[in-house]
Amino acid sequence: MSSSLVRKANKAPSAQLLLSLGSTIPNAYTFKVARAKELSDHERDSIWAIFNENMRDLYSRSSFGWNPASKLAELFDPLSRFILVHEEAGMVAFTMFRFEYEDGENILYCYDLQISRTCQRTGLGKALMQSLEQIGTGWRMGKIVLTVFKGNRSARDFYSASGFEVDESSPGYTEDGEDPVEEEEVDYEILSKPLQVEQLL
């Protein structure tokens, strides 16, 4: 099931999504928006190399396990959208997201936000997150949602500083003052950040 806004966003060409980005792009980098099917083989290889470098150990230690075939299918699903970041030497970062309709809400789901180790702590993560917010707001999504491993302290700190909080869909979520719900302990949590919906130009 999907809403008319999600269907409209999913049909939007990459060039139109790129127009949603404001002046948050650092001067040393080039940003590109693409569907999975629009990626070159070299771009796919670069995406996988960055993901593998950053996340293989975390996945191997998690309840999900390390399953390259499953992750490749998720990354390059037909509905996946990418913002790619290039410098002169090649790709240095990416985020993969989708427009989705969940529990009666239009959302932009950020599946991955990955920065190559040589470019971490340079402001690229903040620039990519701001780009996601601009796209989500421009296409009238209600919030950005993402999943993060509890053991990934640097990522959790980054998302907290970016305004994300535990989403009500996260396992074990409770409102302030409520008794904790008895659920099986998991090693991840779902975070979200509301977006200020605008009229699409």
C-alpha angles and dihedrals in degrees: 000000000000138000127242090252093054092046090050092049092048090054094049114112118242092247090059092052089050089059088063091067115098132196097304095105112110112237095240094060141064120218122208130185118209144161117236091255091054095059120107120230089252091053091049090050091049092049091051093046092054093045093047093049094049104035113025095091093044092051092045090057094043135086088253094061125205108297111160095182092054093046093047090052090051095046096049099037112142091249094052118114125195138203106201124197119207134182125186093278095050143274115347104169145007143179125207120204143160137204108239142170114224131166092348095310134110107228142175105223114205105207096176140006110182131175121188111248093246091059102040118124092025098109095262093116091053091047092051092048091050088050091053090050091051092051093044093048094044092052093045100246113163098223147346115249129191142164123232133182112246089224093057095089097171092053093046091050091049094050092045090052088049092058102262122144134183108286122230088242091061115111110263094013115161133179117241109283095018124119113253115263115242104243136145110276113254131192097227139055135204117235131190142184123201118236128214103240117226132187111265112248 
